[in-house]
């Protein structure tokens, strides 16, 4: 199986980075190909410009957008790893989705009907929440789930098969860190087992 990890956090040694590394390592250990697109590291431009929109309307996709679309086409599973900031994803990832999952590539319209074009893609999301007191409310979590599962990825036909939230932990608490890393391993192995990858 081919797994694309789209990672959005500027901190190199963060809790979110550790999540990303564990996701990648577990796929590798199970014999699967992994590509990581670290949006800060590659200096991805998240701004959907007027020129971008005009080019796309003429079915001319900017080179950097086409490059990211090739990675999505390559992947069987796309994992998004990012912290929750202001009840959503970091702006660089929101911009990535706006620029890459554009009309003509990820979806199209026929009259008033939306035709999703990425129906063969599966998605897994791994979030860090930064604070143990934040996002304990089930309504807040369900709102986040609906936005990602239905309004973004579902709109393009992509199926979210897993969405995990990890509250921040003390890096010096090895027991707590190990428990989370074990959960990530189990989650990835369950994804592989349940989805015939």
Buried (B, 14 or more C-beta within 10 A) or exposed (E): BBBBBBBBBBEEEBBBBBBBBBBBBBBEEBEBEBEBBBBBEEEBBBEBEEEBEEBBEEEEBBEBBEBBBEBBEEBBBBBBBBBBBEEBBBEBBBBBBBBBBBEEBBBEEEEEEBEBBBEEBBBBBBBBBBEEEEBEEEEEBEEBBEBBBEEBBBBBBBBBBBBBBBBBBEEEEEEBBEEBBEEBBEBBBEBBEEBEB
